[in-house]
Amino acid sequence: MKRTLMVIDPSMHHPEIASYNNMVHSSPVPTTYHLPVLSEQNSMKDELDNTCGVVLMGSAASVYDDYGWIKRISEILIQAAEKQIPILGICFGHQLIAHVFDGKVDFLWNKVKKKGLRQVNLSKNALWGESQSGELIYSHQEGVTVCPPNFNITASSEMVVIDGIAHQSKPIWGFQPHIEATTSFAKRNGVNPDDFGNAFQFGSKIMKTFLSQFKSD
């Protein structure tokens, strides 16, 4: 049986189908899609033994909300980390990684949600190589305010000090901006598609570096 990439979409309202489909096109291995809020929670646990990587996408929820599905996803993250399965968290996924591994998440702008494009600076990292910068789309009100132990800050911007994190010894990365975003996501978040091209290219470049570590059988 082929090993698969587990994509978890914890959307509460609008499943990110376009972003998922874009990952499918870039992934060298088969993918599985999980909607723990709107559909089935047990599918993640059922699939984990056959999983070579995990991508956890964004959500309107807070990591502090008392939802059973957040507990289920947290359990998956812990088990995947124990198995040395690579994990990539985006926006809510980034925040949940920090929360699970004893960092701190809090409101950044007095509980006001902000969205748009911002310039993000990536430091040198084993995943993507040398330091680099580029525009990325964002849409959030909370963020990681204390980096968890055994993680390094790998991305920052003028708006957010901790825009990205990476574990020091395990294959775990988190990004606050939406590196998986497609044009449909940009439109729903008030970003003109004509202004989104560079952010799409930069985000896709980072995503592809994560996906490139998986090998098809």
Contacts in CASP RR format, 6 or more apart in sequence:
PFRMAT RR
TARGET T0000
AUTHOR 0000-0000-0000
METHOD contacts of the structure
MODEL  1
MKRTLMVIDPSMHHPEIASYNNMVHSSPVPTTYHLPVLSEQNSMKDELDN
TCGVVLMGSAASVYDDYGWIKRISEILIQAAEKQIPILGICFGHQLIAHV
FDGKVDFLWNKVKKKGLRQVNLSKNALWGESQSGELIYSHQEGVTVCPPN
FNITASSEMVVIDGIAHQSKPIWGFQPHIEATTSFAKRNGVNPDDFGNAF
QFGSKIMKTFLSQFKSD
1 50 0 8 1.000
2 29 0 8 1.000
2 30 0 8 1.000
2 216 0 8 1.000
2 217 0 8 1.000
3 29 0 8 1.000
3 50 0 8 1.000
3 51 0 8 1.000
3 52 0 8 1.000
3 214 0 8 1.000
3 217 0 8 1.000
4 29 0 8 1.000
4 30 0 8 1.000
4 31 0 8 1.000
4 32 0 8 1.000
4 47 0 8 1.000
4 50 0 8 1.000
4 51 0 8 1.000
4 52 0 8 1.000
5 23 0 8 1.000
5 27 0 8 1.000
5 29 0 8 1.000
5 30 0 8 1.000
5 31 0 8 1.000
5 32 0 8 1.000
5 51 0 8 1.000
5 52 0 8 1.000
5 53 0 8 1.000
5 54 0 8 1.000
5 55 0 8 1.000
5 211 0 8 1.000
5 214 0 8 1.000
6 31 0 8 1.000
6 32 0 8 1.000
6 34 0 8 1.000
6 44 0 8 1.000
6 47 0 8 1.000
6 48 0 8 1.000
6 51 0 8 1.000
6 53 0 8 1.000
6 54 0 8 1.000
6 55 0 8 1.000
7 20 0 8 1.000
7 23 0 8 1.000
7 31 0 8 1.000
7 32 0 8 1.000
7 33 0 8 1.000
7 34 0 8 1.000
7 55 0 8 1.000
7 57 0 8 1.000
8 34 0 8 1.000
8 36 0 8 1.000
8 44 0 8 1.000
8 54 0 8 1.000
8 55 0 8 1.000
8 56 0 8 1.000
8 57 0 8 1.000
8 73 0 8 1.000
8 76 0 8 1.000
9 15 0 8 1.000
9 16 0 8 1.000
9 20 0 8 1.000
9 33 0 8 1.000
9 34 0 8 1.000
9 35 0 8 1.000
9 57 0 8 1.000
9 58 0 8 1.000
10 35 0 8 1.000
10 36 0 8 1.000
10 37 0 8 1.000
10 56 0 8 1.000
10 57 0 8 1.000
10 58 0 8 1.000
10 59 0 8 1.000
10 61 0 8 1.000
10 69 0 8 1.000
10 70 0 8 1.000
10 73 0 8 1.000
10 92 0 8 1.000
10 93 0 8 1.000
11 35 0 8 1.000
11 37 0 8 1.000
11 38 0 8 1.000
11 57 0 8 1.000
11 58 0 8 1.000
11 59 0 8 1.000
11 60 0 8 1.000
12 37 0 8 1.000
12 38 0 8 1.000
12 59 0 8 1.000
12 60 0 8 1.000
12 61 0 8 1.000
13 60 0 8 1.000
14 188 0 8 1.000
15 35 0 8 1.000
15 38 0 8 1.000
16 57 0 8 1.000
16 58 0 8 1.000
16 180 0 8 1.000
16 185 0 8 1.000
18 182 0 8 1.000
18 183 0 8 1.000
18 184 0 8 1.000
18 185 0 8 1.000
19 57 0 8 1.000
19 178 0 8 1.000
19 180 0 8 1.000
19 181 0 8 1.000
19 182 0 8 1.000
19 185 0 8 1.000
20 31 0 8 1.000
20 33 0 8 1.000
22 180 0 8 1.000
22 182 0 8 1.000
22 204 0 8 1.000
23 31 0 8 1.000
23 55 0 8 1.000
23 180 0 8 1.000
23 207 0 8 1.000
23 211 0 8 1.000
24 31 0 8 1.000
26 204 0 8 1.000
26 207 0 8 1.000
26 208 0 8 1.000
26 211 0 8 1.000
27 211 0 8 1.000
27 214 0 8 1.000
28 211 0 8 1.000
28 212 0 8 1.000
28 214 0 8 1.000
28 215 0 8 1.000
28 216 0 8 1.000
29 52 0 8 1.000
29 214 0 8 1.000
29 215 0 8 1.000
29 216 0 8 1.000
32 43 0 8 1.000
32 47 0 8 1.000
32 51 0 8 1.000
34 40 0 8 1.000
34 43 0 8 1.000
34 44 0 8 1.000
34 47 0 8 1.000
36 43 0 8 1.000
36 44 0 8 1.000
36 69 0 8 1.000
36 72 0 8 1.000
36 73 0 8 1.000
37 59 0 8 1.000
37 61 0 8 1.000
37 67 0 8 1.000
37 69 0 8 1.000
41 68 0 8 1.000
41 69 0 8 1.000
41 72 0 8 1.000
44 72 0 8 1.000
44 73 0 8 1.000
44 76 0 8 1.000
45 72 0 8 1.000
45 75 0 8 1.000
45 76 0 8 1.000
48 76 0 8 1.000
48 79 0 8 1.000
48 80 0 8 1.000
48 83 0 8 1.000
48 85 0 8 1.000
51 80 0 8 1.000
51 85 0 8 1.000
52 85 0 8 1.000
52 86 0 8 1.000
52 214 0 8 1.000
53 80 0 8 1.000
53 85 0 8 1.000
53 86 0 8 1.000
53 87 0 8 1.000
53 214 0 8 1.000
54 76 0 8 1.000
54 77 0 8 1.000
54 80 0 8 1.000
54 85 0 8 1.000
54 86 0 8 1.000
54 87 0 8 1.000
54 88 0 8 1.000
55 87 0 8 1.000
55 88 0 8 1.000
55 89 0 8 1.000
55 90 0 8 1.000
55 180 0 8 1.000
55 210 0 8 1.000
56 73 0 8 1.000
56 77 0 8 1.000
56 87 0 8 1.000
56 88 0 8 1.000
56 89 0 8 1.000
56 90 0 8 1.000
56 92 0 8 1.000
56 93 0 8 1.000
56 96 0 8 1.000
56 97 0 8 1.000
57 89 0 8 1.000
57 90 0 8 1.000
57 91 0 8 1.000
57 92 0 8 1.000
57 93 0 8 1.000
57 180 0 8 1.000
58 90 0 8 1.000
58 91 0 8 1.000
58 92 0 8 1.000
58 93 0 8 1.000
58 178 0 8 1.000
59 91 0 8 1.000
59 92 0 8 1.000
59 93 0 8 1.000
61 67 0 8 1.000
61 70 0 8 1.000
61 92 0 8 1.000
62 105 0 8 1.000
62 142 0 8 1.000
63 70 0 8 1.000
63 92 0 8 1.000
63 95 0 8 1.000
63 96 0 8 1.000
63 99 0 8 1.000
63 105 0 8 1.000
63 142 0 8 1.000
64 99 0 8 1.000
64 105 0 8 1.000
70 96 0 8 1.000
73 96 0 8 1.000
74 96 0 8 1.000
74 99 0 8 1.000
74 100 0 8 1.000
77 87 0 8 1.000
77 96 0 8 1.000
77 97 0 8 1.000
77 100 0 8 1.000
78 100 0 8 1.000
80 87 0 8 1.000
81 87 0 8 1.000
81 101 0 8 1.000
81 167 0 8 1.000
81 170 0 8 1.000
81 172 0 8 1.000
84 170 0 8 1.000
84 171 0 8 1.000
85 171 0 8 1.000
86 171 0 8 1.000
86 172 0 8 1.000
86 210 0 8 1.000
86 213 0 8 1.000
86 214 0 8 1.000
87 97 0 8 1.000
87 171 0 8 1.000
87 172 0 8 1.000
87 173 0 8 1.000
88 173 0 8 1.000
88 174 0 8 1.000
88 175 0 8 1.000
88 207 0 8 1.000
88 210 0 8 1.000
89 96 0 8 1.000
89 97 0 8 1.000
89 173 0 8 1.000
89 174 0 8 1.000
89 175 0 8 1.000
90 174 0 8 1.000
90 175 0 8 1.000
90 178 0 8 1.000
90 179 0 8 1.000
90 180 0 8 1.000
91 138 0 8 1.000
91 139 0 8 1.000
91 140 0 8 1.000
91 175 0 8 1.000
91 176 0 8 1.000
91 177 0 8 1.000
91 178 0 8 1.000
93 174 0 8 1.000
94 143 0 8 1.000
94 144 0 8 1.000
94 164 0 8 1.000
94 165 0 8 1.000
94 174 0 8 1.000
94 175 0 8 1.000
94 176 0 8 1.000
95 105 0 8 1.000
95 142 0 8 1.000
95 143 0 8 1.000
95 144 0 8 1.000
95 176 0 8 1.000
97 148 0 8 1.000
97 165 0 8 1.000
97 172 0 8 1.000
97 174 0 8 1.000
98 104 0 8 1.000
98 105 0 8 1.000
98 144 0 8 1.000
98 146 0 8 1.000
98 147 0 8 1.000
98 148 0 8 1.000
98 151 0 8 1.000
98 162 0 8 1.000
98 165 0 8 1.000
99 105 0 8 1.000
101 148 0 8 1.000
101 149 0 8 1.000
101 150 0 8 1.000
101 151 0 8 1.000
101 167 0 8 1.000
101 172 0 8 1.000
102 148 0 8 1.000
102 149 0 8 1.000
103 144 0 8 1.000
103 146 0 8 1.000
103 147 0 8 1.000
103 148 0 8 1.000
103 149 0 8 1.000
104 144 0 8 1.000
104 145 0 8 1.000
104 146 0 8 1.000
105 142 0 8 1.000
105 143 0 8 1.000
105 144 0 8 1.000
105 145 0 8 1.000
106 142 0 8 1.000
106 143 0 8 1.000
106 145 0 8 1.000
107 141 0 8 1.000
107 142 0 8 1.000
107 143 0 8 1.000
108 140 0 8 1.000
108 141 0 8 1.000
108 142 0 8 1.000
108 143 0 8 1.000
108 145 0 8 1.000
108 159 0 8 1.000
108 160 0 8 1.000
109 141 0 8 1.000
111 141 0 8 1.000
112 141 0 8 1.000
113 139 0 8 1.000
113 140 0 8 1.000
113 141 0 8 1.000
114 138 0 8 1.000
114 139 0 8 1.000
114 140 0 8 1.000
114 141 0 8 1.000
114 159 0 8 1.000
115 137 0 8 1.000
115 138 0 8 1.000
115 139 0 8 1.000
115 140 0 8 1.000
115 189 0 8 1.000
115 190 0 8 1.000
115 191 0 8 1.000
116 137 0 8 1.000
116 138 0 8 1.000
116 139 0 8 1.000
116 189 0 8 1.000
116 190 0 8 1.000
116 191 0 8 1.000
117 135 0 8 1.000
117 136 0 8 1.000
117 137 0 8 1.000
117 138 0 8 1.000
117 191 0 8 1.000
117 195 0 8 1.000
117 196 0 8 1.000
117 199 0 8 1.000
118 135 0 8 1.000
118 136 0 8 1.000
118 138 0 8 1.000
118 157 0 8 1.000
118 158 0 8 1.000
118 159 0 8 1.000
118 160 0 8 1.000
118 177 0 8 1.000
119 133 0 8 1.000
119 134 0 8 1.000
119 135 0 8 1.000
119 157 0 8 1.000
119 158 0 8 1.000
120 133 0 8 1.000
120 134 0 8 1.000
120 135 0 8 1.000
120 136 0 8 1.000
120 155 0 8 1.000
120 156 0 8 1.000
120 157 0 8 1.000
120 163 0 8 1.000
120 177 0 8 1.000
121 131 0 8 1.000
121 132 0 8 1.000
121 133 0 8 1.000
121 134 0 8 1.000
121 155 0 8 1.000
121 156 0 8 1.000
121 157 0 8 1.000
122 128 0 8 1.000
122 131 0 8 1.000
122 132 0 8 1.000
122 133 0 8 1.000
122 154 0 8 1.000
122 155 0 8 1.000
122 206 0 8 1.000
123 131 0 8 1.000
123 152 0 8 1.000
123 153 0 8 1.000
123 154 0 8 1.000
123 155 0 8 1.000
123 156 0 8 1.000
124 130 0 8 1.000
124 131 0 8 1.000
125 154 0 8 1.000
125 166 0 8 1.000
127 166 0 8 1.000
127 173 0 8 1.000
127 209 0 8 1.000
127 210 0 8 1.000
127 213 0 8 1.000
128 205 0 8 1.000
128 206 0 8 1.000
128 209 0 8 1.000
134 198 0 8 1.000
134 199 0 8 1.000
134 202 0 8 1.000
135 198 0 8 1.000
135 199 0 8 1.000
135 202 0 8 1.000
136 175 0 8 1.000
136 177 0 8 1.000
136 178 0 8 1.000
136 179 0 8 1.000
136 181 0 8 1.000
136 199 0 8 1.000
136 202 0 8 1.000
136 203 0 8 1.000
137 177 0 8 1.000
137 178 0 8 1.000
137 181 0 8 1.000
137 185 0 8 1.000
137 186 0 8 1.000
137 189 0 8 1.000
137 191 0 8 1.000
137 196 0 8 1.000
137 199 0 8 1.000
138 159 0 8 1.000
138 160 0 8 1.000
138 176 0 8 1.000
138 177 0 8 1.000
138 178 0 8 1.000
139 178 0 8 1.000
139 189 0 8 1.000
140 176 0 8 1.000
143 160 0 8 1.000
143 162 0 8 1.000
143 176 0 8 1.000
144 162 0 8 1.000
144 164 0 8 1.000
144 165 0 8 1.000
144 176 0 8 1.000
145 162 0 8 1.000
147 153 0 8 1.000
147 162 0 8 1.000
147 165 0 8 1.000
148 165 0 8 1.000
150 167 0 8 1.000
150 168 0 8 1.000
150 169 0 8 1.000
151 165 0 8 1.000
151 166 0 8 1.000
151 167 0 8 1.000
151 168 0 8 1.000
151 172 0 8 1.000
152 165 0 8 1.000
152 166 0 8 1.000
152 168 0 8 1.000
153 161 0 8 1.000
153 162 0 8 1.000
153 164 0 8 1.000
153 165 0 8 1.000
154 164 0 8 1.000
154 165 0 8 1.000
154 166 0 8 1.000
154 173 0 8 1.000
155 163 0 8 1.000
155 164 0 8 1.000
155 165 0 8 1.000
155 175 0 8 1.000
155 176 0 8 1.000
155 177 0 8 1.000
156 162 0 8 1.000
156 163 0 8 1.000
156 164 0 8 1.000
157 163 0 8 1.000
160 176 0 8 1.000
162 176 0 8 1.000
163 175 0 8 1.000
163 176 0 8 1.000
163 177 0 8 1.000
164 173 0 8 1.000
164 174 0 8 1.000
164 175 0 8 1.000
164 176 0 8 1.000
165 173 0 8 1.000
165 174 0 8 1.000
166 172 0 8 1.000
166 173 0 8 1.000
166 174 0 8 1.000
167 173 0 8 1.000
171 213 0 8 1.000
173 210 0 8 1.000
175 206 0 8 1.000
177 203 0 8 1.000
178 185 0 8 1.000
179 202 0 8 1.000
179 203 0 8 1.000
179 204 0 8 1.000
179 206 0 8 1.000
179 207 0 8 1.000
180 203 0 8 1.000
180 207 0 8 1.000
181 196 0 8 1.000
181 199 0 8 1.000
181 200 0 8 1.000
181 203 0 8 1.000
182 200 0 8 1.000
183 193 0 8 1.000
183 196 0 8 1.000
183 200 0 8 1.000
186 192 0 8 1.000
186 193 0 8 1.000
186 196 0 8 1.000
186 199 0 8 1.000
186 200 0 8 1.000
187 193 0 8 1.000
191 199 0 8 1.000
END
